[in-house]
Amino acid sequence: MGSNSCDYQSHYHALLFPFMSKGHLIPILQLARLLLRHRFAITFITTPANRPFVAKSLEDTTVSIVELPFPQNILGIPSGVESTDKLPSMSLFPEFGRSTKAVQPEFERVVATIEPVNFMVSDGFLWWTLESANKFGFPILVFFGMSNYASSVSQAAREGRLLFGPESDEEPITVPEFPWIKITRNDFDPVFTDRDPKGIHIEFVMDLFVAADQSFGTLVNSFYELEPTFADYINRDGEPKSWNVGPLCRVEPPPRLDQSRNKPAWIQWLDQNLELGSSVLYIACGSQAELSTEQLRDIAIGLEEEDASELGDGFEERVKERGRVVRDWVDQREILKHECVQGFLSHCGWNSLLDNSICAGVPILAWPMMVDQPLNARMVVEEIKVGLRVETRNGSVKGELMEGEKGKEVRKKVKEVAEMAKKAMEEEIGSSWLSLSKLIDRTCIEKKTRKS
């Protein structure tokens, strides 16, 4: 544990338990900092292999970190793999997710030894934590890390059985609840488009839906002003309620002074391009995407504008003066905040879009790949208009984002949205700050008053 910048005594206690994946872990780490500012003591649950990342992220706080042993001998998953970004293939994700239930006995043993919990924030993929929370008598809030748009459109499509009608995966489908929105079956994973799904994947999905429906509510890493229509849709029936508490990246501390003195090579390269007056397109496909050799080759050709067999075939040497390939884990927020970065080719994971691109005011070139990413792409391009879509081979947006008129439009709009995001997280007055305050009233203050 480190020292907390807050000099007042904690009033409440929250238990945070993220799923074992960087895209799920990072926003919960940010949520921990936000709750500290609301006078909470925090107990953060993780596993041994994930602890170093958690500990480094929270080393300047008073957050208590508790390890739970991750289950071993999972069929098809190498020993020691405790995060989805280390999986040999994302096809093993359902097995990995279901295996986390083996942690439940040790989790409950830990909960029995810690101070009373006002509420718990659990990743939606850890569905079994609902049973544990009910056993100990504290409310549980589910965190899925999705936009209100993706959640609302998915729910409307699922409840209306919209995905079972079209014969073609590319046929446009009108969503009755949002008649201006058209989706296709390609926007959804096969588990949602199969008329009679069977197997571990659908079992896992159903467990998540049931647990979320029975929870106290959900936390959303978004802000009301960004997607009011869809935030209202989710809360139209009242319970379980959904609270917008983002963008959570706004509570991250500024970079340490020593980091500015010892800049990573990729930041130094960006600095050089800024001095030259060059604009940079940042490309990242997340930690889970599995790009084919053909896709990598197409990226290389598009960037280099000459024939290239694949990304590793002399590509880096040929473009070293005007391009850089980084294979290590990088701080995306630092990259996207850099003045010379004028565009982001993104897989459209929600964290990348909201916390990195939108908050940094950088327009998006959307290239979705799986799960909620196609819907996120529709949102940023069609709904809030802060990006353009990567076209298939029979179309093109070449040069538009960085140089064209459409690019100018989305650059202007994303700057406006970035300012809205900043205001949403202002202490005492921002919509997301007030949303979390109301949640605390319901789970901590009102509950305590009723008991007394």
Residue, then its C-alpha position, 0 to 999 in steps of 0.5 A: m500500500g502507498s499513501n493516499s493524497c486524501d487527508y480525511q478519514s474514509h467513510y465507506h468500504a467498497l470491494l472491487f473485483p475486475f475480470m482478468s483482462k487488461g481492457h476490464l482491469i484498467p477501468i476498474l483501477q481508475l474507478a478505485r481512484l474515483l471512489l477514493r475521492h468519494r472517501f472510500a476505503i478500497t479492497f481490490i481483488t486480483t490474482p498473482a500474475n495480475r498483481p504486479f500491474v495492479a500494484k504499480s497502477l495503485e502504488d500511490t494510493t491506500v488501496s488494499i490489494v488481495e490475491l486469489p489463486f487462479p485455477q490451474n489445469i483448465l483444459g486447453i489453457p497453459s498453466g500460468v495464464e491468468s489473463t485473456d491477453k495471454l490466451p493462445s486463442m480467443s476461442l478459449f475465452p468461454e473456458f477461461g471465463r467459466s473457470t473463474k468460478a473455482v475461485q469462489p470458495e477462496f473469495e468468500r473466505v477473504v470476504a469473511t475476514i475483511e471489514p464490512v462492505n458497503f457495496m461491491v463492484s464486480d466485472g459482469f464476467l464474474w457472474w458467480t460473485l452475485e451469489s457470494a454478495n447475497k450470502f454476505g448481505f451487501p449490494i453488488l454492482v456489475f461493470f461490463g465496460m460497454s457503451n450505453y449505445a451498444s447495450s441498448v441496441s443489443q438489448a433491443a435486437r435480442e428482445g425483438r429477435l431482430l437477428f433471426g429474420p434476415e437471410s444475409d449477414e449484411e442485410p440492414i435491419t431497422v431497430p424499432e426502438f431507434p428507427w434511425i439505426k440500422i444494424t446487420r447480423n455481422d455486428f454481433d457475435p455468432v452466439f447471438t445470431d444462432r437460432d438454437p445456440k448450444g455449448i459452453h459459450i451460450e451457457f456462459v453468456m446466459d449466466l452473465f445476463v441472469a446475474a446482471d439482471q438480479s444485481f443491484g445495478t450497473l456502472v457504465n464508463s460513459f457520461y450522460e451528455l454523450e449518449p442521453t437517448f441510450a442512457d434513458y433507454i437502459n433506465r426506462d423500467g427502473e431496476p436494475k438501475s444504471w449509473n454513468v460514472g465516466p469517463l474514468c480516465r479523467v481521474e488518472p494522476p498526471p505523469r510523474l516527473d521522472q517519466s518526463r525526463n526518461k521518455p520512452a522511445w516512442i514518445q521521443w519519436l513523436d516529439q521529433n515529428l512534432e518538431l518537423g510539423s508532421s501529423v501522425l496516425y496511431i494504429a492499435c488493435g487492442s490486446q485481444a485481436e487476432l489479425s491475419t497475415e493478409q490483414l497485416r499485409d493490407i495495413a502495411i500496403g496502406l501505410e507504405e503505399e507500395d507492395a509489401s508481403e507482410l508487416g515483418d518483411g522489411f517493412e520497419e526498415r523501409v519506413k523507419e524515417r516516417g513510421r514506427v512499430v512498437r511491440d511492447w505495452v504502451d500508454q495509449r493515453e500519452i500517445l493520443k494526447h501528443e500534439c502531433v497525433q491527428g488520427f487513431l485507427s482503432h479496433c473500437g474497444w470501448n476503453s480505447l474509444l472513450d478514455n483514449s480517443i474521445c477524451a484526448g480529442v483525437p478523431i477515429l478511423a473505425w475498424p471493429m473486429m469482435v464483440d461490441q466493437p462493430l456497434n461501437a464503430r456505428m456509434v462513433v461514426e453514425e451517432i456522435k460523428v467523431g470518426l470515419r469507418v474503414e471501408t472494404r475493398n470496394g470503397s475508400v476513405k483514403g486520406e479523409l481522416m487526416e486531410g479531407e473535409k470529412g476529417k475536418e468535420v470529425r476533428k471539430k466534433v471530437k474536440e467538442v465532445a472531449e470538452m463535454a467529457k471533461k465537464a462530466m467529471e468535475e467534482e461536485i457539479g459534473s453529471s458523472w460525479l453527481s451520478l456516483s454521489k446518488l449511487i453512494d446515497r442509495t447504497c451507503i447513506e440510505k441503507k444505514t439510515r434504514k437500519s438505524 
